């Protein structure tokens, strides 16, 4: 099922590009930081572990194409490299010392969102809102001390999610447009799901970029 969802999503991007090539209004790239949190559920005990207060800060690099030239609406297709995961701290105490061990867990994804963009067009600064679905494809992972590699081995390759964000587009820096954007990205499907537990992720992205 996950392979079918991923294939349909990629084919939809190709369909848009083939059939609406004349409607491209701009293209460009964005770069910035992502702050990722993990939510896990132990189904037997009903215990939720939320690592959102220990977010892992990573990087996001994206390329985008903007479609349709209307005063208030456009469509964004985007492809991005983004990092998810979480940080975990273990504290061991004894009578004579305290040992702190930090475990960094990084998951590398290719993300393919489609955004509906609503904006208030001006000659200088145009604020906007973006919202839409996305598919994230797992490229690889790294866990300090191999702490969670055995778990990540069983993660789904593709997960379905959604994003919502706000931004501003500065029009006066010709011949390019300058973009600042913040978004929240949540998973609709779990990265890991068994009879015993499930794991999903969310990220906050803070990006800057240029468009042509």
C-alpha positions in Angstrom: 0.0 0.0 0.0 2.8 2.4 0.9 4.5 1.8 -2.5 1.2 2.5 -4.3 0.7 5.8 -2.4 4.3 6.9 -3.2 3.9 5.9 -6.9 0.6 7.8 -7.3 2.1 10.9 -5.7 5.1 10.9 -8.0 3.0 10.3 -11.1 0.8 13.2 -10.1 3.8 15.5 -9.9 4.9 14.3 -13.4 1.3 14.8 -14.7 1.3 18.4 -13.4 4.6 19.2 -15.0 3.8 17.7 -18.4 0.3 19.2 -18.7 0.9 22.7 -17.2 4.5 23.5 -18.3 3.4 26.8 -19.7 1.9 27.9 -16.4 5.2 27.9 -14.4 5.5 31.3 -12.8 8.6 30.9 -10.7 11.1 28.4 -9.4 13.8 28.4 -6.7 15.3 26.9 -3.6 15.0 27.1 0.2 17.3 26.2 3.0 17.0 26.2 6.7 16.5 24.3 10.0 14.0 21.6 11.0 13.1 20.9 14.7 11.8 17.3 14.9 9.9 15.6 17.6 8.8 12.0 18.1 5.6 10.6 19.5 5.5 6.9 20.4 2.6 4.9 21.9 2.9 1.6 23.9 -0.4 0.0 23.0 -0.3 -2.6 25.8 0.3 -0.1 28.6 -1.4 2.9 26.9 1.7 5.0 27.6 2.5 7.9 25.3 6.2 9.1 25.1 6.4 12.5 23.6 9.9 13.8 22.7 8.6 17.1 21.4 10.3 18.9 24.3 13.7 17.4 23.2 13.5 18.3 19.6 16.3 17.4 17.3 17.5 20.3 15.2 18.6 19.3 11.6 18.7 20.8 8.2 16.2 21.1 5.3 17.1 21.9 1.7 14.3 22.2 -0.9 13.7 23.1 -4.5 10.3 24.3 -5.7 8.3 25.2 -8.7 5.3 27.6 -8.5 2.4 27.3 -10.9 -0.4 29.6 -12.1 -0.3 33.4 -12.2 -3.3 34.6 -10.2 -3.4 37.5 -7.7 -4.3 35.4 -4.7 -3.7 31.7 -5.5 -0.9 29.5 -6.8 0.3 25.9 -6.5 3.7 24.8 -5.2 5.3 21.5 -6.0 8.4 20.9 -3.9 11.1 18.3 -3.3 13.3 18.4 -0.2 15.9 16.7 1.8 14.9 16.9 5.4 15.9 15.4 8.8 13.7 13.9 11.4 14.5 12.0 14.6 14.9 12.9 18.2 17.4 13.4 21.0 17.3 11.3 24.2 19.2 11.9 27.4 20.0 9.2 30.0 21.2 10.2 33.5 22.9 7.7 35.7 23.7 8.6 39.3 25.7 6.9 42.0 27.0 7.9 45.4 30.1 9.6 43.9 29.2 10.7 40.3 26.6 11.5 37.8 26.9 10.3 34.2 25.0 11.9 31.4 24.7 10.2 28.0 23.0 12.0 25.0 21.8 9.9 22.2 21.3 11.6 18.8 18.9 9.8 16.4 18.7 11.1 12.8 16.4 10.0 10.1 17.0 11.2 6.5 14.0 11.8 4.2 13.2 12.9 0.8 9.9 14.9 1.0 7.5 15.6 -1.8 4.8 18.1 -0.8 2.1 19.8 -2.9 1.2 23.2 -1.4 -1.9 25.4 -2.1 -0.6 28.9 -1.6 -2.9 31.9 -0.7 -1.2 35.3 -0.8 -1.9 39.0 -0.6 -0.1 40.4 -3.6 1.7 43.7 -3.3 4.5 45.4 -5.1 7.1 44.9 -2.3 6.1 42.4 0.4 3.5 39.6 -0.1 2.5 37.6 2.9 1.1 34.1 2.2 -0.3 30.9 3.7 0.6 27.4 2.5 -1.2 24.1 3.2 -1.2 20.7 1.6 -0.3 17.0 1.6 3.1 15.4 1.3 4.9 12.0 1.0 8.2 11.4 2.9 10.5 8.7 1.7 13.1 7.3 4.2 16.7 7.4 2.8 18.6 6.2 5.8 19.3 6.8 9.5 22.0 7.0 12.2 21.6 6.5 15.9 24.5 7.1 18.3 26.0 3.9 19.8 23.6 2.1 17.4 21.0 2.5 20.1 17.9 2.5 17.9 19.2 1.0 14.6 17.4 -2.3 15.2 14.2 -0.3 15.5 14.8 1.9 12.4 15.5 -1.3 10.4 11.7 -1.9 10.6 10.5 1.6 9.7 8.2 2.1 6.8 9.9 3.5 3.7 7.1 6.0 2.9 4.8 7.9 5.2 1.9 10.3 4.3 1.6 13.6 6.0 0.5 17.2 5.8 1.9 20.7 6.2 0.7 24.2 7.0 2.8 27.3 7.1 3.1 31.1 6.8 5.7 33.2 4.9 6.5 36.4 3.3 7.8 37.0 -0.2 9.8 40.2 -0.8 9.3 41.3 -4.4 11.6 44.3 -4.6 15.0 42.4 -4.6 15.1 42.1 -8.4 15.8 40.0 -10.4 15.1 37.5 -7.6 12.4 37.2 -4.9 13.4 36.6 -1.3 11.4 34.2 0.8 11.1 33.6 4.5 8.9 30.8 5.7 7.8 28.8 8.8 5.8 25.6 8.7 4.5 22.7 10.8 4.7 19.2 9.3 2.8 16.3 10.8 2.6 12.6 9.9 -0.8 11.1 9.0 0.6 7.6 9.0 3.0 6.0 11.4 6.7 5.3 10.6 6.5 2.2 12.8 3.3 0.3 13.6 3.0 -3.1 15.3 0.6 -4.8 17.7 2.6 -3.4 20.6 3.6 0.1 19.6 3.5 2.9 17.0 5.8 5.8 16.3 5.2 9.0 14.3 7.0 12.3 13.8 6.4 16.0 13.4 8.7 18.9 12.5 8.8 22.7 12.5 10.7 24.1 9.5 12.2 27.6 9.4 13.4 28.4 5.8 14.8 31.2 3.7 15.0 31.1 0.0 15.1 32.8 -3.4 12.8 32.5 -6.4 13.4 33.4 -10.1 
